[in-house]
């Protein structure tokens, strides 16, 4: 962050989106030890029972990265999330997530795809009561992944 309002300042480019973050289990993860991460908001890996509630993500300088990137998460809940985005990356990208629940989130204007889910371990994913009508596509996913959609406002 760079100001009291909580906005992220440093712009990220498309090259950071696909960047592989090294595994360094012997070190405690400190802020900045990996440089720029694939997300401008939250990059989460190897976690359980993670919940984001009433979060709005924005930036000052243009940033081409997604707002939230998660890898290997079990028990992931997103409630009332809004995330600004430029470019074609979905604001929320998840790989190998299990027991994911997304509710009451809003896809902001200009978003191509709201959520991208990949990985052979991804399962038990539910989207409910979201307003995804501004996104061209609600979800992009691997063929083997099932997503339960209930009472969402779609295009």
Backbone bond lengths (Angstrom), bond angles and torsions (degrees), N, CA, C in turn:
res aa  C-N    CA-C-N  psi(-1)  N-CA   C-N-CA  omega(-1)  CA-C   N-CA-C  phi
1 X - - - 1.446 - - 1.515 109.50 -
2 X 1.307 115.38 155.05 1.456 116.86 -178.92 1.517 113.06 -130.93
3 X 1.334 119.13 -3.31 1.458 118.52 177.07 1.516 110.80 -145.29
4 X 1.321 115.69 169.41 1.462 121.08 -175.97 1.523 113.42 -66.92
5 X 1.319 117.30 -20.01 1.465 120.24 -179.34 1.522 111.47 -77.50
6 X 1.328 117.92 -9.79 1.454 121.09 177.37 1.514 114.39 88.63
7 X 1.319 118.53 13.94 1.456 121.11 178.80 1.517 110.23 -82.41
8 X 1.335 114.89 144.57 1.444 121.02 175.88 1.521 107.90 -84.56
9 X 1.324 117.91 132.86 1.462 120.48 -173.37 1.517 114.49 -97.23
10 X 1.302 118.13 -45.88 1.448 121.53 -170.53 1.525 111.39 -71.60
11 X 1.302 116.48 122.63 1.454 120.77 178.60 1.519 111.80 -72.81
12 X 1.305 115.91 145.26 1.456 121.27 177.59 1.517 109.08 -116.34
13 X 1.306 115.65 147.51 1.459 120.50 -178.12 1.528 110.77 -102.26
14 X 1.315 115.87 172.04 1.456 123.07 179.88 1.531 111.86 -59.64
15 X 1.323 118.03 -28.46 1.469 120.43 -178.96 1.536 112.43 -64.11
16 X 1.317 117.81 -26.15 1.462 120.73 179.56 1.525 112.43 -77.27
17 X 1.323 117.97 -22.63 1.464 122.08 -176.13 1.522 111.14 -62.84
18 X 1.293 118.27 -43.31 1.466 122.81 -176.75 1.528 113.03 -94.37
19 X 1.300 117.38 4.79 1.462 122.23 -176.82 1.526 111.20 -64.85
20 X 1.323 116.76 132.44 1.463 122.80 176.03 1.527 108.25 -83.27
21 X 1.308 116.09 126.24 1.459 121.17 178.60 1.534 107.65 -94.66
22 X 1.338 117.57 125.69 1.460 119.67 -176.03 1.526 112.41 -67.29
23 X 1.320 115.30 151.00 1.464 121.68 173.64 1.532 106.96 -88.74
24 X 1.315 116.88 123.06 1.462 121.70 177.76 1.531 107.25 -133.87
25 X 1.343 117.76 71.68 1.470 120.64 -172.75 1.528 114.41 -65.13
26 X 1.321 117.69 -21.75 1.458 119.63 -178.79 1.531 113.15 -78.07
27 X 1.313 117.70 -12.81 1.466 121.57 179.52 1.518 110.93 -108.08
28 X 1.311 116.00 140.00 1.460 120.65 173.16 1.520 107.87 -71.04
29 X 1.350 118.38 130.04 1.477 119.11 -177.04 1.528 112.31 -69.53
30 X 1.280 116.28 110.31 1.464 122.84 177.78 1.521 109.72 -97.89
31 X 1.306 115.80 150.82 1.457 121.00 177.23 1.527 109.32 -55.89
32 X 1.287 117.06 128.79 1.454 122.18 174.76 1.520 115.79 87.40
33 X 1.340 119.19 -5.20 1.466 118.93 -175.61 1.524 112.82 -68.39
34 X 1.330 117.55 -19.40 1.465 120.81 179.91 1.523 112.23 -106.04
35 X 1.324 117.83 2.47 1.462 120.42 -175.65 1.516 109.75 73.55
36 X 1.314 116.67 -150.50 1.468 119.92 -179.93 1.515 110.23 -72.42
37 X 1.314 114.68 131.34 1.461 121.71 -177.30 1.524 110.86 -94.49
38 X 1.328 118.26 170.88 1.468 121.39 -178.90 1.530 114.23 -69.99
39 X 1.336 118.88 -8.08 1.464 122.20 178.93 1.519 109.39 -124.95
40 X 1.335 116.82 147.75 1.457 118.28 176.36 1.530 111.91 -86.59
41 X 1.335 117.48 -18.00 1.455 121.20 -178.48 1.516 112.63 -104.10
42 X 1.339 116.43 -75.89 1.457 122.21 -177.39 1.524 110.26 -127.24
43 X 1.325 116.01 127.91 1.459 122.36 170.42 1.524 106.04 -116.36
44 X 1.329 116.98 114.76 1.462 122.13 -174.50 1.523 109.57 -124.10
45 X 1.332 115.44 135.14 1.463 119.53 -179.10 1.529 109.33 -145.54
46 X 1.346 115.51 140.50 1.461 122.70 176.61 1.531 111.18 56.87
47 X 1.319 116.84 59.58 1.466 120.75 -178.47 1.524 110.55 -132.31
48 X 1.317 115.31 161.21 1.461 122.22 175.88 1.525 109.17 -129.66
49 X 1.336 114.13 146.96 1.460 121.75 175.08 1.529 112.89 52.89
50 X 1.305 115.07 59.01 1.458 123.04 -179.11 1.526 109.20 -101.26
51 X 1.341 117.66 127.70 1.463 121.99 -179.11 1.519 110.11 -130.26
52 X 1.336 115.64 130.67 1.462 122.48 170.83 1.518 106.62 -115.20
53 X 1.330 117.25 127.27 1.451 121.49 -177.29 1.524 109.99 -132.26
54 X 1.340 116.05 125.98 1.460 122.96 176.29 1.536 111.30 57.64
55 X 1.334 114.98 58.78 1.465 121.40 -178.05 1.527 109.13 -116.87
56 X 1.326 115.43 131.59 1.462 121.39 173.21 1.519 107.62 -119.04
57 X 1.341 116.36 124.66 1.460 121.93 -176.69 1.522 109.48 -111.69
58 X 1.331 115.14 132.08 1.457 121.29 -177.81 1.529 108.41 -149.41
59 X 1.311 116.74 172.80 1.459 122.19 -179.93 1.521 109.18 -147.35
60 X 1.328 116.12 164.55 1.466 121.09 178.66 1.519 109.91 -94.52
61 X 1.342 116.90 -54.78 1.458 121.03 177.51 1.528 108.97 -86.74
62 X 1.323 118.66 144.58 1.470 120.34 179.43 1.519 111.67 -52.41
63 X 1.323 115.47 137.35 1.454 121.41 -177.80 1.519 108.08 -137.30
64 X 1.325 117.46 124.32 1.471 122.32 -175.33 1.529 112.69 -88.22
65 X 1.328 117.37 -1.63 1.465 120.30 -177.50 1.528 111.72 -84.56
66 X 1.326 117.22 157.31 1.460 120.51 173.25 1.526 110.48 -65.11
67 X 1.319 116.47 162.62 1.456 120.97 177.70 1.527 111.27 -77.20
68 X 1.333 116.61 -40.61 1.460 121.72 -176.68 1.528 108.90 -131.47
69 X 1.330 116.15 127.70 1.464 122.52 173.64 1.523 107.36 -127.19
70 X 1.328 116.17 125.91 1.462 121.43 -179.55 1.514 110.16 -128.25
71 X 1.324 115.51 141.72 1.455 122.75 -179.65 1.527 108.55 -138.69
72 X 1.320 116.20 125.08 1.456 122.40 177.22 1.528 111.25 61.16
73 X 1.326 115.61 63.84 1.462 122.42 179.68 1.532 108.55 -119.52
74 X 1.307 117.46 132.62 1.457 123.05 174.37 1.522 108.06 -117.30
75 X 1.333 115.70 122.75 1.453 119.88 -176.96 1.522 110.84 80.75
76 X 1.331 117.02 72.70 1.462 122.79 -175.08 1.519 108.79 -120.53
77 X 1.336 116.89 118.89 1.457 121.80 -178.24 1.520 110.49 -122.64
78 X 1.329 114.92 130.94 1.461 122.07 177.22 1.525 108.23 -122.28
79 X 1.329 116.94 121.80 1.464 122.58 178.25 1.531 109.46 -125.77
80 X 1.306 116.01 131.49 1.472 122.60 174.89 1.536 112.18 50.73
81 X 1.327 115.99 58.55 1.463 122.21 178.84 1.520 109.06 -101.95
82 X 1.335 116.28 134.08 1.460 123.41 170.52 1.521 106.26 -128.26
83 X 1.323 116.64 132.69 1.458 119.73 -177.89 1.520 110.15 -140.34
84 X 1.312 115.24 122.50 1.461 121.15 176.41 1.523 109.04 -74.18
85 X 1.321 115.32 149.40 1.455 119.65 -176.81 1.515 110.13 -153.52
86 X 1.328 115.28 145.84 1.460 120.88 167.13 1.516 106.54 -122.79
87 X 1.295 117.40 155.65 1.457 119.75 -179.01 1.507 111.59 86.56
88 X 1.316 116.12 -168.01 1.464 121.96 -173.74 1.516 114.68 -103.76
89 X 1.308 118.77 0.31 1.465 120.24 -179.75 1.528 109.75 -73.12
90 X 1.339 118.08 137.68 1.460 119.74 173.04 1.532 109.87 -63.02
91 X 1.326 118.71 143.65 1.462 119.72 -179.01 1.525 113.32 -66.09
92 X 1.342 117.38 -25.31 1.461 121.45 179.28 1.523 108.32 -123.74
93 X 1.339 116.45 122.35 1.463 121.77 -179.96 1.523 109.13 -128.46
94 X 1.316 115.90 127.01 1.459 121.15 -176.86 1.523 110.95 -130.73
95 X 1.320 115.18 137.81 1.462 121.79 176.96 1.530 107.44 -127.38
96 X 1.318 115.61 132.77 1.463 121.92 179.08 1.528 112.16 53.34
97 X 1.336 115.60 53.94 1.468 121.27 176.08 1.527 109.16 -102.77
98 X 1.312 115.10 141.77 1.456 121.53 179.44 1.515 108.81 -128.77
99 X 1.328 116.11 139.64 1.465 122.17 -179.85 1.528 111.15 59.37
100 X 1.315 115.90 57.57 1.464 122.24 -179.80 1.524 109.50 -100.66
101 X 1.324 116.15 134.35 1.455 122.63 -179.95 1.525 108.61 -131.25
102 X 1.336 116.61 122.51 1.468 122.68 -178.85 1.525 107.67 -120.17
103 X 1.346 117.08 121.09 1.461 120.29 -176.19 1.528 111.22 -140.91
104 X 1.320 114.99 141.80 1.468 123.49 173.46 1.524 113.28 59.35
105 X 1.327 117.33 31.28 1.459 121.66 176.74 1.529 109.33 -92.50
106 X 1.331 116.27 158.91 1.456 121.50 -178.77 1.518 109.38 -125.17
107 X 1.322 116.37 127.12 1.466 121.42 172.90 1.523 107.26 -84.75
108 X 1.314 116.93 119.02 1.459 120.96 -178.99 1.524 110.79 -74.66
109 X 1.315 116.13 160.48 1.457 123.24 -177.93 1.525 111.23 -56.31
110 X 1.321 116.68 138.19 1.458 122.49 174.61 1.520 114.65 91.71
111 X 1.299 117.84 1.71 1.465 120.86 -179.77 1.525 109.40 -81.79
112 X 1.322 115.87 128.47 1.467 121.64 177.78 1.534 110.11 -69.92
113 X 1.332 116.40 -57.01 1.464 123.28 -179.78 1.521 108.23 -134.60
114 X 1.327 117.37 133.82 1.458 121.70 -176.50 1.529 112.90 -76.33
115 X 1.323 117.45 -44.55 1.462 121.73 -173.31 1.525 110.40 -136.57
116 X 1.343 116.22 132.35 1.464 121.52 174.50 1.521 107.98 -116.80
117 X 1.332 115.36 124.49 1.459 121.08 179.83 1.522 108.91 -121.61
118 X 1.324 116.30 128.91 1.462 121.23 179.38 1.519 109.52 -138.83
119 X 1.309 115.29 174.48 1.453 121.19 175.41 1.516 113.04 100.95
120 X 1.321 115.93 136.89 1.459 122.11 -177.60 1.521 113.06 -65.28
121 X 1.322 118.20 -21.62 1.467 121.31 -178.82 1.533 113.08 -89.51
122 X 1.320 118.49 -4.85 1.467 120.80 -178.23 1.523 110.70 -70.37
123 X 1.343 115.71 129.02 1.464 120.68 178.51 1.531 110.18 -164.87
124 X 1.336 115.46 165.87 1.464 123.68 -179.92 1.533 110.90 56.83
125 X 1.330 115.30 61.12 1.459 121.78 -178.06 1.525 108.78 -114.08
126 X 1.339 115.93 128.99 1.460 122.25 -177.77 1.519 110.11 -130.39
127 X 1.339 115.72 133.18 1.461 122.27 171.45 1.519 107.23 -118.42
128 X 1.337 116.15 125.48 1.450 120.49 -175.06 1.527 111.03 -141.91
129 X 1.322 116.25 135.12 1.470 124.25 174.89 1.528 113.29 57.15
130 X 1.328 117.33 39.58 1.460 122.48 176.11 1.518 109.51 -100.45
131 X 1.330 117.09 152.13 1.461 121.61 172.43 1.524 107.10 -103.12
132 X 1.320 115.32 97.05 1.462 121.94 -178.35 1.524 111.14 -109.10
133 X 1.316 116.58 19.00 1.457 121.59 -174.23 1.530 113.46 -68.42
134 X 1.316 118.60 -22.45 1.465 120.53 178.86 1.523 112.89 -82.94
135 X 1.320 117.79 -14.86 1.464 121.40 178.53 1.523 109.68 -85.99
136 X 1.325 116.44 142.23 1.469 119.65 175.76 1.521 110.48 -64.72
137 X 1.336 117.14 -38.16 1.459 123.24 178.42 1.524 108.43 -131.37
138 X 1.303 116.94 137.97 1.460 119.98 177.73 1.528 110.22 -73.06
139 X 1.330 116.13 -48.83 1.460 120.82 -172.95 1.518 111.25 -138.61
140 X 1.323 115.07 142.64 1.458 123.04 167.44 1.525 104.47 -118.35
141 X 1.340 117.00 129.13 1.458 119.12 -176.12 1.520 110.51 -147.51
142 X 1.336 115.21 160.15 1.452 120.71 171.82 1.524 108.29 -66.63
143 X 1.333 117.23 152.03 1.465 122.13 -176.29 1.527 113.95 -59.30
144 X 1.316 117.85 -32.18 1.461 120.72 -175.32 1.531 113.56 -82.02
145 X 1.323 118.54 -1.53 1.465 122.38 -175.28 1.522 110.01 -98.27
146 X 1.334 115.85 128.13 1.450 121.50 175.80 1.527 109.36 -98.68
147 X 1.330 115.70 135.81 1.458 121.39 177.82 1.519 107.92 -126.23
148 X 1.318 115.73 130.21 1.457 121.11 178.26 1.530 108.16 -93.47
149 X 1.334 115.89 121.41 1.465 122.01 178.63 1.523 108.47 -110.20
150 X 1.342 115.86 127.46 1.459 120.23 -178.43 1.531 110.21 -138.29
151 X 1.322 116.53 120.72 1.473 123.07 172.37 1.529 113.20 56.83
152 X 1.321 117.76 38.78 1.452 122.17 175.17 1.526 109.98 -92.97
153 X 1.317 115.92 147.63 1.459 120.10 172.89 1.519 106.66 -90.32
154 X 1.326 114.97 113.22 1.460 121.16 -177.11 1.516 109.70 -112.41
155 X 1.290 117.17 168.43 1.475 123.58 179.27 1.499 110.54 -60.79
